[in-house]
């Protein structure tokens, strides 16, 4: 069911870019305005100019210029790209193997989060102007015995395409594999699997819409049937999901009182301390609600909630507390950042949540259900700019 394909990727020319770390970025949807400016300044060939341009037309002209100047090279033979990330998390050194390839859009890909039409429209307009997929959808397969991981890790004896360390200390190494026999082994392991989408719901919907439009206009050449994808195993130790905490502000006295009443009626609430919060969350004892100038509370729903959502904190809080609250909600993945916002008065209150695990993501997706937005933060992210998939060429093919 999972149909993958090698392809002839575009990639930054080593002659034009000596240090790949200067031109890659995180995925577009986690880049703040301040970070966007930083990446623009960092290097004149930074991929930020293609993924978050001032306009789609500007991105198109930039891409045409870079292609004519040889900024990108194209593979001469079809390949897949084994990709290793090494990083530290909670005092442990972890390694995550995955690979980049093309994924056929007809593959069964179980989704778990809502998309927003405005974002899809923006990404579709950009894709129609450039014809290039710059970032991967992040998908999960099952590999309980580590068989695919063993196939991928064989490349460690080979020279990588590139290797670099990012600002968070994550080590990234990418190889290209052209051997069709090795690629076929991986294909075989995935052929009877359905995949689960971790990140990239908007990219997936955008790619499907592009295919529909180009089919309708008679321009589909076959490559529109595929999407650039990063695949990794849901059982791998290096697959980390961080919690996404909720910050509240803009609540007047009446709404704050209604919030407190809701919590007391629907949750068991127990006063705790700042020092105890990490243990509460890591050991899964409950969530934490902390209102400025009050003591933090460990909270748990009083009643049983529908499976599988009862253990998924973002759903519990968004559905039982935040829905209809009429306050401003923002999201952060770092607990320290949430607590600083509370201390500085940027937030009136915070909900500190437990992380969702990969099996819970899969269970929601299998049932055709969707989580609230900002339910998961898969870490580390796959940088944008490792390789590119040119769906169609620009010359004579105006959007």
C-alpha positions as CSV (number, residue, x, y, z in Angstrom):
1,X,0.0,0.0,0.0
2,X,2.9,2.3,0.6
3,X,4.4,3.1,-2.8
4,X,7.7,4.8,-2.7
5,X,10.0,5.8,-5.5
6,X,13.6,6.9,-6.0
7,X,14.1,10.1,-7.9
8,X,16.6,12.5,-9.4
9,X,16.7,15.2,-6.8
10,X,17.9,18.8,-7.0
11,X,20.4,19.7,-4.3
12,X,22.7,22.5,-3.4
13,X,25.9,22.5,-5.5
14,X,29.0,21.9,-3.3
15,X,30.8,24.4,-5.6
16,X,28.3,27.1,-4.8
17,X,27.5,26.3,-1.2
18,X,30.5,25.2,0.9
19,X,28.6,24.9,4.2
20,X,25.1,23.5,3.8
21,X,24.2,24.6,7.4
22,X,24.1,28.2,6.2
23,X,21.3,27.6,3.6
24,X,18.9,25.2,5.2
25,X,16.1,26.1,7.6
26,X,13.5,24.5,9.8
27,X,10.1,23.8,8.1
28,X,8.3,26.9,7.0
29,X,5.5,26.5,9.6
30,X,7.8,26.7,12.6
31,X,9.7,29.8,11.5
32,X,8.9,33.0,13.4
33,X,9.1,36.5,11.7
34,X,12.3,37.1,13.6
35,X,13.9,33.8,12.4
36,X,12.8,34.5,8.8
37,X,14.8,37.7,8.8
38,X,17.8,35.9,10.4
39,X,17.8,33.3,7.6
40,X,17.5,36.0,4.9
41,X,20.6,37.7,6.3
42,X,22.5,34.5,7.0
43,X,23.3,33.6,3.3
44,X,22.2,35.0,-0.1
45,X,21.3,31.4,-1.2
46,X,19.4,30.5,1.9
47,X,16.3,28.4,1.1
48,X,14.1,30.9,3.0
49,X,13.8,32.8,-0.2
50,X,11.9,29.9,-1.8
51,X,9.8,28.8,1.2
52,X,8.8,32.2,2.8
53,X,9.3,34.8,0.0
54,X,7.8,38.2,-0.2
55,X,5.6,36.9,-3.0
56,X,5.2,33.7,-5.1
57,X,6.4,35.6,-8.1
58,X,9.6,36.6,-6.3
59,X,10.2,32.9,-5.4
60,X,9.7,32.0,-9.0
61,X,12.3,34.5,-10.2
62,X,14.7,33.5,-7.5
63,X,14.5,29.9,-8.5
64,X,14.9,30.6,-12.2
65,X,18.0,32.7,-11.4
66,X,19.5,30.0,-9.1
67,X,18.9,27.3,-11.7
68,X,20.6,29.3,-14.4
69,X,23.5,30.1,-12.2
70,X,24.1,26.4,-11.2
71,X,23.2,26.9,-7.6
72,X,21.5,23.5,-7.7
73,X,22.8,20.3,-9.2
74,X,20.6,17.4,-10.4
75,X,21.2,13.7,-9.7
76,X,22.1,11.8,-12.9
77,X,20.6,8.6,-11.5
78,X,17.5,8.0,-9.4
79,X,18.3,7.7,-5.7
80,X,16.8,7.5,-2.2
81,X,18.5,9.4,0.6
82,X,19.2,7.7,3.9
83,X,19.3,10.3,6.6
84,X,20.6,10.1,10.1
85,X,20.0,12.6,13.0
86,X,22.0,12.3,16.2
87,X,20.9,14.5,19.2
88,X,20.6,14.7,22.9
89,X,17.3,14.5,24.7
90,X,16.7,14.4,28.5
91,X,20.3,13.5,29.1
92,X,20.5,10.7,26.5
93,X,22.2,10.6,23.1
94,X,19.7,9.4,20.5
95,X,20.0,8.4,16.9
96,X,17.1,8.4,14.4
97,X,17.3,6.8,10.9
98,X,15.0,7.6,8.1
99,X,15.1,8.3,4.4
100,X,13.9,10.8,1.8
101,X,12.1,9.6,-1.3
102,X,9.0,10.2,-3.4
103,X,5.7,8.9,-2.1
104,X,2.8,8.2,-4.4
105,X,-0.2,10.3,-3.5
106,X,-2.5,7.3,-3.9
107,X,-0.7,5.7,-0.9
108,X,-2.9,5.3,2.2
109,X,-1.6,8.0,4.5
110,X,-3.4,8.2,7.8
111,X,-3.7,11.9,8.9
112,X,-4.3,13.1,12.5
113,X,-4.5,16.9,12.4
114,X,-6.8,19.5,10.9
115,X,-5.6,21.8,8.0
116,X,-6.4,25.4,7.4
117,X,-7.7,26.5,4.0
118,X,-5.9,29.8,4.0
119,X,-2.5,28.1,4.5
120,X,-3.3,25.5,1.8
121,X,-4.2,28.3,-0.7
122,X,-0.9,30.1,0.1
123,X,1.2,27.0,-0.3
124,X,-0.6,26.0,-3.5
125,X,0.0,29.4,-5.1
126,X,3.7,29.2,-4.2
127,X,4.0,25.6,-5.6
128,X,2.2,26.6,-8.8
129,X,4.6,29.5,-9.3
130,X,7.8,27.5,-8.6
131,X,7.0,23.9,-9.5
132,X,9.3,22.7,-6.8
133,X,8.6,20.9,-3.5
134,X,11.1,22.2,-1.0
135,X,10.1,20.3,2.1
136,X,9.1,16.8,3.0
137,X,6.0,15.4,4.5
138,X,7.1,13.5,7.6
139,X,5.6,10.0,7.6
140,X,5.8,7.0,9.9
141,X,6.0,3.3,9.1
142,X,6.1,0.3,11.4
143,X,9.5,-1.4,11.8
144,X,9.3,-3.3,15.2
145,X,12.3,-5.6,14.4
146,X,14.4,-2.7,13.0
147,X,14.8,-4.4,9.6
148,X,14.5,-1.2,7.6
149,X,16.7,0.6,10.0
150,X,19.4,-2.0,9.5
151,X,19.2,-1.6,5.7
152,X,19.5,2.2,6.0
153,X,22.4,2.1,8.5
154,X,24.6,0.1,6.1
155,X,25.4,3.5,4.4
156,X,27.5,4.6,7.5
157,X,30.5,3.0,5.8
158,X,30.1,5.2,2.8
159,X,30.9,8.9,2.1
160,X,27.9,11.1,2.9
161,X,26.5,13.7,0.6
162,X,26.9,16.1,3.5
163,X,27.0,16.3,7.2
164,X,26.5,19.3,9.6
165,X,25.5,20.3,13.1
166,X,22.6,22.8,13.6
167,X,22.1,25.5,16.2
168,X,20.4,23.1,18.6
169,X,23.3,20.7,18.4
170,X,21.5,18.1,16.2
171,X,23.9,16.3,13.8
172,X,22.5,15.8,10.3
173,X,24.0,13.4,7.8
174,X,22.6,12.5,4.4
175,X,23.6,9.9,1.9
176,X,22.5,9.0,-1.7
177,X,21.8,5.4,-2.5
178,X,21.5,4.5,-6.2
179,X,21.6,0.7,-5.9
180,X,18.2,-0.5,-7.2
181,X,18.6,-3.9,-5.4
182,X,19.0,-2.1,-2.0
183,X,16.1,0.3,-2.8
184,X,13.9,-2.7,-3.8
185,X,14.5,-4.3,-0.4
186,X,13.2,-1.2,1.4
187,X,10.3,-1.0,-1.0
188,X,9.4,-4.6,-0.2
189,X,9.4,-4.0,3.5
190,X,6.9,-1.1,3.0
191,X,4.7,-2.6,0.2
192,X,2.0,-3.9,2.5
193,X,2.0,-1.0,5.0
194,X,-0.2,2.0,5.5
195,X,1.7,5.1,6.6
196,X,0.9,7.7,9.3
197,X,1.4,11.4,8.8
198,X,3.4,13.0,11.5
199,X,4.0,16.5,10.0
200,X,3.1,18.0,6.7
201,X,-0.7,17.9,6.5
202,X,-0.8,21.2,4.6
203,X,1.9,20.0,2.2
204,X,0.0,16.8,1.5
205,X,-3.2,18.6,0.8
206,X,-1.4,21.1,-1.4
207,X,0.2,18.4,-3.5
208,X,-3.1,16.7,-4.0
209,X,-4.7,19.9,-5.1
210,X,-1.9,20.6,-7.5
211,X,-2.4,17.2,-9.1
212,X,-6.1,17.9,-9.5
213,X,-5.5,21.3,-11.2
214,X,-2.9,20.0,-13.6
215,X,-5.0,17.0,-14.5
216,X,-7.9,19.4,-15.2
217,X,-5.7,21.6,-17.4
218,X,-4.1,18.7,-19.2
219,X,-0.6,19.5,-17.8
220,X,-0.1,16.5,-15.6
221,X,3.1,14.7,-16.7
222,X,3.1,12.0,-14.0
223,X,5.4,13.6,-11.4
224,X,2.4,15.4,-10.0
225,X,1.3,12.0,-8.7
226,X,4.1,12.1,-6.1
227,X,5.2,14.1,-3.0
228,X,8.6,14.6,-1.4
229,X,8.6,12.5,1.8
230,X,10.7,11.7,4.8
231,X,9.9,8.3,6.3
232,X,11.0,6.9,9.6
233,X,9.9,4.1,12.0
234,X,7.4,4.8,14.7
235,X,9.2,2.4,17.1
236,X,12.6,4.1,16.7
237,X,14.0,5.4,19.9
238,X,15.0,8.6,18.2
239,X,11.4,9.5,17.3
240,X,10.6,12.1,20.0
241,X,7.3,13.9,20.3
242,X,7.4,17.1,22.5
243,X,4.3,18.4,24.2
244,X,2.8,21.7,23.0
245,X,1.7,23.8,26.0
246,X,-1.1,26.3,25.9
247,X,-0.7,29.9,27.0
248,X,-3.8,32.1,27.7
249,X,-4.2,35.8,27.7
250,X,-6.9,38.4,27.0
251,X,-9.3,37.0,29.6
252,X,-11.3,39.5,31.7
253,X,-12.4,38.7,35.3
254,X,-15.6,37.1,34.3
255,X,-13.9,34.7,31.9
256,X,-11.2,33.8,34.3
257,X,-13.8,33.0,36.9
258,X,-15.7,30.8,34.4
259,X,-12.4,29.0,33.6
260,X,-11.8,28.3,37.3
261,X,-15.3,27.1,37.8
262,X,-15.0,24.8,34.8
263,X,-11.8,23.3,36.1
264,X,-13.3,22.6,39.6
265,X,-16.4,21.0,38.1
266,X,-14.7,18.8,35.5
267,X,-11.3,18.1,36.9
268,X,-9.8,16.9,40.1
269,X,-7.4,19.7,41.1
270,X,-4.6,19.3,43.6
271,X,-2.2,22.1,44.5
272,X,1.5,21.4,43.7
273,X,4.8,23.2,43.4
274,X,6.9,24.5,40.5
275,X,9.6,21.9,41.5
276,X,7.2,19.0,41.2
277,X,5.9,19.9,37.7
278,X,8.6,18.1,35.6
279,X,7.9,14.8,37.6
280,X,4.2,15.2,37.2
281,X,4.4,15.5,33.5
282,X,7.2,12.9,32.8
283,X,5.5,10.3,35.0
284,X,2.1,10.9,33.4
285,X,0.4,11.8,36.6
286,X,-1.6,14.6,35.1
287,X,-1.6,18.0,33.5
288,X,-0.7,21.3,35.2
289,X,-2.8,24.5,35.2
290,X,-1.0,27.6,36.6
291,X,-2.6,31.0,36.8
292,X,-0.5,34.0,37.5
293,X,-0.1,34.9,41.2
294,X,-1.7,31.6,42.3
295,X,-0.3,28.1,43.1
296,X,0.0,25.6,40.3
297,X,-2.6,22.8,40.1
298,X,-2.2,19.2,39.0
299,X,-5.4,18.4,37.1
300,X,-7.1,15.3,35.8
301,X,-10.5,14.8,34.3
302,X,-13.1,13.5,36.8
303,X,-14.9,11.4,34.2
304,X,-13.9,8.8,31.7
305,X,-13.5,10.3,28.2
306,X,-13.9,8.7,24.8
307,X,-11.1,6.4,23.7
308,X,-8.5,7.3,22.4
309,X,-8.8,10.9,23.3
310,X,-9.0,10.5,27.0
311,X,-5.2,10.3,27.3
312,X,-4.5,13.0,24.7
313,X,-4.0,16.2,26.7
314,X,-4.4,18.7,23.8
315,X,-7.8,17.2,23.0
316,X,-8.9,17.2,26.7
317,X,-7.9,20.8,27.3
318,X,-9.1,22.2,23.9
319,X,-12.5,20.4,24.0
320,X,-13.3,20.7,27.7
321,X,-11.7,24.0,28.6
322,X,-10.6,26.3,25.7
323,X,-13.5,25.7,23.3
324,X,-15.6,28.8,23.4
325,X,-13.5,30.5,26.1
326,X,-13.0,33.7,23.9
327,X,-9.5,34.3,25.1
328,X,-6.2,34.4,23.1
329,X,-4.4,31.1,23.0
330,X,-0.7,30.7,21.9
331,X,1.5,27.6,21.9
332,X,5.1,26.8,23.0
333,X,6.9,23.5,23.1
334,X,9.3,24.4,25.9
335,X,8.0,24.3,29.5
336,X,10.6,27.0,30.6
337,X,9.3,29.3,27.9
338,X,5.7,28.8,29.1
339,X,6.7,29.5,32.7
340,X,8.7,32.6,31.7
341,X,5.7,34.0,29.8
342,X,3.6,33.5,33.0
343,X,6.2,35.1,35.2
344,X,6.7,38.1,32.9
345,X,2.9,38.6,32.6
346,X,2.9,37.8,28.9
347,X,0.4,35.0,29.7
348,X,-2.3,35.1,32.4
349,X,-2.3,31.3,32.7
350,X,-0.7,28.2,31.2
351,X,-1.7,24.6,30.7
352,X,1.4,22.4,30.8
353,X,0.6,19.1,28.9
354,X,2.1,15.7,28.6
355,X,3.5,14.6,25.3
356,X,1.4,12.4,22.9
357,X,3.2,9.2,21.9
358,X,3.5,7.8,18.4
359,X,1.1,4.9,19.1
360,X,-1.6,7.4,20.2
361,X,-1.1,9.3,17.0
362,X,-1.4,6.1,15.0
363,X,-4.6,5.1,16.9
364,X,-6.3,8.4,16.2
365,X,-5.3,8.3,12.6
366,X,-6.5,4.7,12.1
367,X,-9.9,5.6,13.4
368,X,-10.2,8.5,10.9
369,X,-10.2,11.0,13.7
370,X,-8.4,14.3,14.0
371,X,-6.6,15.9,16.9
372,X,-6.7,19.7,17.6
373,X,-4.1,21.9,16.0
374,X,-0.8,22.1,17.8
375,X,-1.2,18.6,19.4
376,X,2.3,17.3,18.5
377,X,5.8,18.6,17.9
378,X,7.9,15.9,16.3
379,X,11.6,16.4,17.2
380,X,14.0,16.9,15.7
381,X,12.5,18.5,12.6
382,X,13.9,17.6,9.1
383,X,15.5,20.7,7.7
384,X,14.2,22.2,4.5
385,X,16.8,22.4,1.8
386,X,18.4,18.9,2.0
387,X,17.0,17.9,-1.4
388,X,14.3,19.3,-3.7
389,X,11.7,17.7,-6.0
390,X,11.0,19.5,-9.2
391,X,7.5,18.6,-10.1
392,X,7.5,20.6,-13.3
393,X,9.9,23.0,-15.1
394,X,9.3,26.7,-15.2
395,X,10.1,27.6,-18.8
396,X,6.9,27.9,-20.8
397,X,4.8,26.6,-18.0
398,X,3.3,29.6,-16.3
399,X,0.9,29.2,-13.4
